[in-house]
Amino acid sequence: MSAPADVIQTLKVPKPVPLTTTRFRPPKKNIPQTKAERDAVMAAIRAYIERENPVPPMPLDELEVHARALLADMGMSDLYLHYTAVSLNNEMWRETLATIPFHKRLLLMPKCLRVEDKCPAPFDEFGLLCKQCGLCSIQDFQNEAERLGYAVLVAEGSAIVMSLIQTGQIEAIVGISCLPVLERTFPYVEAAAIPAVAVPLLQDDCIDTTVDIDFVWDYIHLTSDDKTRRLNLNALHDDVRGWFSPEAIDAVMGPAEGAQERLAREWLARDGKRWRPFLTVAAYQALRDDRGEPIPDDIRKIALAVECFHKASLIHDDIEDEDFGRYGQPTLHAEHGIPVALNAGDLLIGEGYRLIGECAATDAQKTEMILAASVGQRELCRGQGAELLWAKNPTPLKSRQVLEIFRQKTAPAFEVALKLGASYAGGLAGVADVLHAYSENLGIAYQIRDDLDDLGEDAGDNALEKMRPSVLLAIARERAKGDDKALLESLWSHEDLEGIALHKVRQLAHELAADDKCLLMLETYKEAAVRALADLDNPNLKGLLRRVMGKIFNDLEIKGWCREFEVRNGVREEGEEAAAAATAPEREPEAEAVGV
């Protein structure tokens, strides 16, 4: 039996990200071992600089005093002292770097970022001449930097760099280098007293090295034209979450009338990450004309409208999917029955449109917002409908077909959130297409992350009660053979689910490396969302949405799979993090270059 027409593969899958798809290697032992730990160090550094205001240039020994204080506050080992000192120095120069025009900057990269045994690039007296083969990140960094106006070198050694500085043509350096080289060159950069940031490589063995891509992108794009670059996204997110207490909801929506309305409000106030209203406010902040003024109270109506639409969709989805638990509590229909729950969902949709109608926007803006919300709801229902029709006669889906369902089901809510914020700021017309592309990739990445969580270790070992389209299990089925394939076929067909425990399915997906491929896909769609911003002319929206991507996914933890993933790649042994940090191998074989 073939899949319904609604889920026939139509999605164009982005090209895999070179750096993450080519290889996974454990960091050197003196570098925080996971991306989450490195993100935590960076967040602590930024908070420390805001609090202490250290002034660059600063001698290395003085930097290390500050770095030790930071590590002590975080309860982390002095093993990471040099990494923290370098990262601290980078952030101290952030605001100065932002004021330097792109055409006065140099991007300096090491040749060891290339895949050495496959790289076709020759060398001349200035360094490596990239052949744009797409195997590593050098091509991506170089193309984007040159598009912005940077001078770019792929070379080691300070002679060329110092000569460029002495010409006066270069006023700032954005670099990538290993810690030993950074330590040796630090006195020269300090003496030159020019803004210089250098993202540390995760290895220092000079071959097939890796780097945190998002840190490099951040510094490359840093510009004072982005007036939102100092906006504290953590504080903004906390503020938005505070808008959903029962008292705050009533203050905006008015007192609840009757038991049904109180029930719907209680569901609206119930737990949630509030990413969608956060995105609404972020888009508004980026595009508003009166930047620097307090957020107007009226934007809360738009943010609440976005969450009303989202929470209504959850009520309906839970009924349609026969789910009986959410947020660690019974679903609304499990607690109050299907008719009452359906009515609460319908009420929240109406409340969302009422809030849009009551806001202080112009009639044209209200028309934009209502159209964006209705189109988004239509697309979401089409995706949910495709899944429901599939569930009546379930057959195995290809991974692309599952991704198409994700695109229809999850991406529209993000797009509606961003477009409503942009419209309220009066700037939707020029950015609508970019927000569409960004939201599609963001939504798919978000759903892949949910798929990994749904079968992660923290999901427990309960038997499978119902099979839903899962990109993880679609990939596992595509790779399986023999009895394993038969088992996965029965899962997709809803056969014999009662006797199959989650840990058995998890183990099979792990043995087939479906988890690895999903993690690579996750990184690919995250990167595709950022790349969708390339042609955006507004520096505020471009900068803020790039940061928002990091905020959302840095706050989300993939439970279970990533611990196994790190073990496989030599980063750490279960329960032996400290020992692994001291004994992690220097090289790992290249992983399979995975696309969809």
ROSEFI-195407 format. One record per residue: x, y, z of N, C-alpha, C in turn. Coordinates in steps of 0.1 Angstrom, whole numbers, plus 5000, padded with zeros to 4 digits. Example, Ala and Ser with C-alpha at 12.3 -4.5 7.8 and 13.67 -1.06 7.14 Angstrom:
<fitis>
513249435078512349555078513249675078512849785071513749895071512950005079
</fitis>
This chain:
<fitis>
500849885000500050005000500950125000500650224991501450344991501050445001501850545004501550645013500550745007499750815016498750905011499451015003498751074993499351184985499851294993499251325005499651435014501051425018501551295019502951285025503851225014503551235001504551204991505651304992506851254991508051344993508051464984507951584989508051704982509151794987509651764999510651855006511951844999512551964998513951974993514851975005515651865007516451855019517751935017518152015026519352095025520652015024521652065018522952005017523451985031524051865034524551855048525651955051525751995063526752095068528152025067529052085060530352015058531051975071531152075081531952045092531451935101530051935103529451835111529251695104529151695091528851575084530151505080531251575080532451505076533051425087533051475099533751405110533251455123533251365133533151405147534351365154534951455161536151425169536051475183536551405193536451455207537351575208537051675217537851785219539151745227540151825226541351805234540951815249541651745258541151725272541151865279541851965275541852095282540752185276539852135269538652215264537452145269536452225273535152165278534652065267534251945272534051825263532851825255531751905259530551905251530252045247529352055237528952185233528152255243527352185251526552245262527452305272528552245275529552295285530252425280530552415267531252535261530252655260528952625257527952725257527752785271527852705281527752755295528852845299530052805295531252885297531053025290530653025278530453145271529353235277528253175282527253255289527753315302528653235309529153295321530153405318530953395308531853495304531153625301530053615293529353735289528653805301528153725311527653785323528753845331529853785332531053835340531453975334531553985321531954105314530954215317529754185316528654285319528754335333529154245342529254275356530554355360531654305355532954355359533554455349533154455337533554545327535154555325535754435324537254435321537554505308538654575307539054655295540254585288540054565275541154515267542054625262543254605257543954475258544454445272544554315275544954275289546054165288547054175296548154075295547553935299548153835294547653695295547553655310548553695318548553655332547353725340547053845336545853905342544553845337544553805324543353735319543053605327544153535330544053415337543453425351543753545357543153565370541653575369541153645359539753655357539153515353539953445345539453315340539253215352540253225361540153135373538953165381538653295383537553335391536253285384536153295371535053245364534853095366535853025364535852875365535452835380535952905389535652875403534152905406533553015400532153045401531252935395531752875384531052765377531252625383532252615392532552485397533252395387534052455378534752385367536152385370536852285364538252255366539152365360540352395366541352485360541952415348541652295345542052235333541652315321540552385322539952465311540452615312541552645319541952785322542252855309543052795300543552865288542352885278541552785277540352805268539452915274539252925286538453025292539053165291540353175292541053295291540953355277541153265267541053305253539653345250538653275254537253305252536853445259537453465271537253585278537753705270538953685265539653795257538753825244538253725238537353745226536253835230535553795241534353875244534654015249535854035255536254165259536354265247536654205235536854285223535554295215534454225219533254215211532754355207532554445216531854575212532854655204534154645206535054715197535054665183535054525182535054465169533754505162532654515169531454545162531454685155532354775160532454905153533354905141534154805139535054805128534354755115534354835104533654795092534254655087533354585080533754445075535054455066535054565058536254565048537554605055537454635068538754665076539154545084538454425082538754305090539454195082540154115089540853995083540253875090539853775082539453645087540653555084541253505095542453415094542053275099542153185090541853045093543052955091543152845099544252745097543852645086544852595079544652495069544252365075544452345088544152215093542652195095541752295092540352275091539952185079540752175069540452095057540451945061539851865052539951725053541251685045542351665052543651665046543751565034543251445036543551335026542651345014541651445014540751465003540851604997541551695004541551835000542351854987541651914976542351934964543052074963543052154973543552284973545052294973545652374964547152394964547452514974548752534975549252644984550052734975550052864979551052964974551753034986552453144983553153204994552253265005550953285001550053345011549253235018549353115014548553005021547752925012546652865017545852765010544952835000544752784988543852844978542652744977541552774984540452694985539852664971539552534968538952494955537452474956536852514967535352514969534752374967535452274972535052134971533852104980533652184991532552165000532752055010534052005012534251895021534451955036534752075037535052135050534452265052534552335063533952465066534752575060535952555056536752675051536052745039535452665030534752725019533552815024532752765034531652845038532052975045533052965054533553075061534153185052534953135042535553225033534553295024533653225018532653285009531753385017531353355029530553455036531353575040532553555045533353665049533753755037534053695026534353775014533153855009531953785010530753855006530553985014530853975027530754085036531754195034532954155028533954255025535254225032535354115040536654075047537754045037538954065042540153995036540253865043540653755035540653625040541953555037542553495048543753415046543553275052544053175046544053045052545553005053546153045064547553035066547953035080549152985083549752995097550853095096551253145108552353235109551953375110552653455117552253595121552853695111553853655103554553755094553553825085552753745078551853805068550853895075550353845087549353915094549854045099551054045105551654175110551954275099552354225087552554315076551254375071550154305071548854365068548454465078548654435091548254535101549054665099550354645096551254765095550854855083550154795073549654885062548554975066547854945077546755025081545454975074545554875066544354835059543454745067544054675077543354585086543354645100542154655105541954715119541454615129541054495124540554395134540754255127540954155136541154015132540153925138539553845130538653735134539453605130539853525140540653415137540153285143540753175138540453035143541852975145542052925157543452865159543352775171544452685172544552605184545052675196544852635208545252705220546852725220547652625217549052645218549552765209548952775197549352885188548853015193547653015199547153135205547953185216548453095224549253135236550653195231551153145220552453195215552253335208551153355202550953475194550353585203549853555215549153645223549953775225551253775229551953895231551953985219552053935207552054015195550754085193549654015195548354075193548154185204548554155216548454245227549254375224550454355218551254475215550654555204550054485194549454565183548154635188547554595199546454665205545254685195545054585186543954595177542954485181541654505179540654405183540954275176541054165183541454035178540653935186539853855179539153745185539653615178539753515185540253385180539453275186538653205178537853095183538752975184538852905195539752795197539352675189540252615182540052475176539752385188539052275185538752175195539852075196540852075187541951985187543252065184544452015187545652085183546651995177546151885170547151795164547351825149546851945144547152005131546651925119545651835121545051765110543551735112542751765102541351745103540651795116541051915119540551975132539152025130538452055141537052105141536952225150535852295149535652425156534152435159533752515169532352545171531852645160531152595151530752675139529952805143529052795153528252905156529053015162530152985170530953095175531653165164532053095154532753165143531753255135530553195132529553275125529253405133529153395146528753505154529753615153531053585154532053695153532253745139532053665129532153705115531053815112529853795117528753875114528553995123529354005134529154105144529354245138528354325140528354465135527554555144527954685144527254785152525954825145525854785132524554815126523454735132523754625139522754545145522554605159521454675161521154745173520654655184520354525180519854435190520954345196522254365192523254275196523454265211523154375218523254365233522054325240520954295232519754255238519954115246519554115258519653995267518453905264518753795256517653705252517153625264518053595273517553515285516553605293516953725295515953815302514653835295514753855281513553865273512653745274513353625274512553505275511853485288512553525299512053525312510853615313510953735308509853835308508653775301508853715289507653665282507053545290507853465296507253355304506453405315506853525321506053585332504753635327504453655314503253705309502153595310502453475314501453365314501053315327501253395337500653365350499153395349498353325358496953355357496553505358497353565367497053705370497453795357498553765351499053835340498153815328497653695326496653665315495453745317494853745329493653815331493853965329494954025333495254165331495154205316495554115307495554145293494254115287493653995290492453945283491153985290491254045302490054075310489653955318488853975328488453875337487753755330487953635334487353525328485853515332485053485322483553475324483153335323482753265334482253135333483253025335482852905338483752795340484552755328483852755316484552715304485752805301485552935303486553035300487753015310487352995323488452975333489252845330488552745325489252625321490252645310489852715299490752745288491852835293491652925302492753015307493752935315493152835323494052755331495052675322494452625311495352555301496352645294495952765291496852865286498052895295497752895308498752925318499652805322499152685318499852565321501252565315502152475319503552475315503752495300505052525297505352535283506652625282507352605271508652685270508352825265507252855259506852985254507753035243508252945235509152985224508453065214507153035211506453105201506153255204505653285216505453425220506853495221507853415225509253475226509653515212509453435202509753465188509053595183507753605187506953725184507653845189507953845201508553965207509953995202510753885199512053905193511953975179511053925171510853985158510454135159509554155168509154295171510254385175511054335184512254415189513254445178513354345169514354365158513854475148512554485146512054565135511354695140511254715153510554835158511354955155510655065153511255195150511755265163511055245174511355315186512255235196513255175190514155085198514755165210514855105221515355165233514255205242513055215237511855245245511355115252510655115263510154995269509154915259509054785261508154715252506754755256505954795246504554845249503754725254502854765263501954655269501154585258500854655247499954605237500554485229501954475229502554355223502254235230501854245243501454125250500254065244499354145239498154085232498553995220499454045213499953965201500653835206501453845216502153735221501153635227500153675234499153585240498353525229498053595218497353545207498053425201499353445199500253335194500153215202500253235216500153115225498753055225497753135224496353085223496252985211496753025200496752935188497452805191498652825197499452705199498852605209498352665220497752575230496452515226495752585217494552525211494952405202496052415195496452305186496852185194497452215206497852095215496652025220495552095224494352035228493851945218493651995206493151915194494051795191495351825191496251715187496251605197496151635210496051535220494851445219493751505215492451435213492651345200493151395190493251325177494251215178495351235186496451135187496151045199495051065206494750975218495850975228496351095231497351115241496651155254497151105265496551125278497451195288498651235284499451305293500251415286500451535293501251645287501751725299502951775299503551855310503551775323503551645323503451565335502151565342501151605334499751605340498751545329497551515333496551465324496251575313496051525301495651625290494251675294493851775287492551845290491451745288491451675277490351585274490351465284491551415288491651315298490951355311491151485315490651535327489151575327488751635315487451695315486551635304487051545296486251485285486451555272486251485261486551535248485651655244484351655247483551775243484051905250484251895263484752015270486152065265487051965262488352005257488252065243487452005234487352055221486852205221485852225230485352365231486352465236487152415246488252505251489252535240489552445232490452465221489852565211488652555208487952645199487852785205487652785218487552915225488952985224490052915226491352975225491653035211491152965201491353015187490653145186489453155190488653275190489253385198489853355210490453455218491753505211492453425204493553465196493253575186492153555179491753645168491153775175490553755187489953875194491153965198492253905203493353985208493954065197494053995185494654065174493754185170492454165170491454265166491454385176491854355189491754465199493054535200494154495194495454555196495454695189496454775192496454915187497154925173497254815166497854815152496854885142497454925131496554975120495654865114494654905107493854805100494654725091495554785083496354705074497254605081497754645093498554545101497754435106496554465111495654365116495254265105495054315093494754225081495954135079497154195079498354105077498453995088498154035100498253935111497253825110496053865107494953775106495153675094495653735083495953645072497153545075498153595082499253515085498853395095498053435105497553335114496653235108495753275099494853185092495553085083496453145075497253055066498052955074498653005085499452905093498552795099497352835103496452735109496052635098495852685086495452595075496552495072497852545072498952455069499152355080499052395092499152305103498152195102496852235099495852135098496052035087496652085076496951995065497951895069498951935076500051845081499451745091498651785100498051695110497051605103496351655093495451575085496151465078497251495072498051395065498451285074498851325086499251215096498051135100496951195103495751125107495251025097495251075084494850985073495850875071497050895073498050795073497750685084497450735096497250655107496050555105495150585096493950495094494450375087495450385078495950265071497550285071498150265082499550305083500450215075501450275068502450205060503750275063504850205061506150275063506350405054506850505061507150635054508650645052509050705041510450745039510750865048512050875051512450985059512051125054512151145040511751265034510251295036509451185036507951205038507651245052508451195062508251235076508651375077509751415071510151555072509151655066508451605056507351685049506251705059505951605067504851625077505351715088506651705092507151805101507051945096507351965083507352095077505952155079504952075076503552125076502952135091503452045100502852045113503452145123504752155122505552225132505952365128506452375116506952505111505952615111504652595107503752705107503552785119503652725131503452795144504652895146505852855142506952945143506853055133506353025121506253135111505153235115504053185120503053275125503553365136504253305145504853385157505753495152506653465142507553565137506853675129505953625121505253725112504353815120503653775130502853865138503653965145504853925150505754025156506254125146506654075134507154165124506054265119504854205118503754295113503354405123503354365136503054465146504154575146505354545143506454645142506354725129505454685120505354755107506354715097506954595098508054565089507954425082506754375081506554235076506854225061506354325053506354315039507754285033508754345038510154315033510854195038510254125047510954015053510153885053508953885048508053765048508653645043509253655031509853535025510953475033511853565038512953515047512353445059511353505065510753445077510153305074509653295062509053165058510153055057511253085050512352985049512952955062513253065070513853045084512952955092511652975092510652905100510552755096510652735083510552595079511752515084512952565083514052495088514152485103513752595110513652585124512652485129511452485123510452385127510852245125511452215114511952075111512952035121513952125124515052095133514452075147513452155151512852135164512152005165511451955154510751835155511751715155512851725148513851615148514351605162514551715169515051705183513951635192512651665189511651595197511651445194511851415181511951265178513051195186514151265187515251205194514951195209514251295214513751285228512751175231511851155221510751065223511250925225512350895219512950755220514250755228514550865235515750875243515650795256516750795263516750705275515750755286515550885286514650935296513150905293512950855281511550815278511150685285512050625292511850495299511750375290511250265296511150135289509750085287508850175287507450135285507250075272506249995270505949935257505350045248505550025235505050125226503450105225502750215227501350205226500850245212501550335206501150385192502350435185502450405172503550445164503050575156503850675157503650795149504850815139504650895129505750915120506950975127508050905126509250935133510450935123511151045121512251035112513350945117513550935130514550835135514150695131512950655132512550515129512450495114512150605106512150595092513550565087514550635092515950615089516350475093515950435105516350295109515750195100514550205096513950115086514650115073515050225068515750235055517150165056517650155068519050095069518949955073517849905079517749775084517649665074517949545078517849425069517349305077516849215070516349085076515349105087515549035098514649035109514449175115515549255115515449395120514449475112514549465099513749535090512249485092512049365094510749305096510149365109510949375119510449435132510049575130510849655123510549795121509349815111509149725102508049725093506749705101506849615111505649585119505249705128506349775132506149905140505350005132505850025119505150125111503750085107503449955107502149905104501249885116501749925128501049915140500749775144501649685140501449545144502349505156501849425165502549365176503349475184502649585186503349695194503349655209502349585213502249555228503449495234504149405227505249335233506649395230506649515224507949575220508249695230509249685237509649785247510549895240510450015245511150125239512650105239513150035249514650025250515149935239514249835234514649745223514749825210513749915208513749995196514850095196515150155208516250245209517550175206517750055211518949985208519149955194518049915187518149885173518450015165517850125168518150245161519550285163520050265175521450295178522450215170522150085170523049995162523050025147521950075142521850115128522350255125522850325136523350455135522350555130521050525132520050615129520050745138520450725150520650835159521650935155522850885150523850965144523351045133522650985124522151055112521151155116520251135125519351235130520051355136521051335144521851445149522451525138522951465128523551535116522451615109521251555108520151625101519751745110519751725123519351835132520351955129521651925129522652035127522452095113522152015103521952065090520752165089519652125095518452215094518652345103519352325114519752445122520552545113521552495106522452575098521652625086520752555081519952595069519052715074518552715086517752825091518652955091519852945096520753055097521053105083521353015074521653055060520553115053519253095057518153155051518153305053518953355063519053495066520053565058520753495049521853555042521553675034520353675027519953785018519153895025519053875038518253975046519054105048518354215044519054345045519054405059518054375067517954435080518954365090519954445094520954375103520454345117519354415121518854385134518154245134517254225124516554095123517553985120518454005112519453905108520253865121520753965128521553925140520753865151519553915153518753865164518253725161517853695149517353555145518453455146519653495142520853405144521053375158520953475167521153445181519953365187518753395182517553315187517753165184518253135172518552995169519352925180520452995183521352945194520652935207519853035210519053035223518152915224517352895214516352785214517052645216518052625208518652485208519652465219520252575224521152565235520352535248519052575248518252555260517552415259517652355248517052215247518052115248517852015256518751905258518251775252519051715243518651585237519051485248518051425253518351335265518551185260519551125264519750985261520650965249520251005238520950985226522351045226522351175230523651245229524751185239524251125250525251065259525850945252525050865245525550745238526350795226525950905220526650955208528051005213528251065225529551105229530350985233529750885239530550765242531150705229530250695218530650635206531850705200531850835202532950915196534050955205534050885216535250895225535251005234534151085235534251205244534151165259533351075262533251035277532650895278532950835289532350715293531250745302530150665302529050685311529550685326529250785333529550795347531050815350531850845339533250865342533750985334532951105335533251215328534651275330535051275343536351335346537451245340537351115342538351035337538451045321537351055315537351065300537951195296537751295304538351425300539851415300540451335308541851325309542451225299541651135294542151025286541551015272540751115268540151115255541151105244540951015234541850995224542051115215543151135209543451255201542851245187542651125182542051115168540951015168539951035159538950945157538750925142538450805138538150785124537050875119537150905106536050985101534750915101533750985105532350925105531850935090530850855088530150855075529650995072529851045060529351165055527851145052526951195061525551155060524751265054523951225044522851315039521551235040520551295035519251225036518951165022
</fitis>
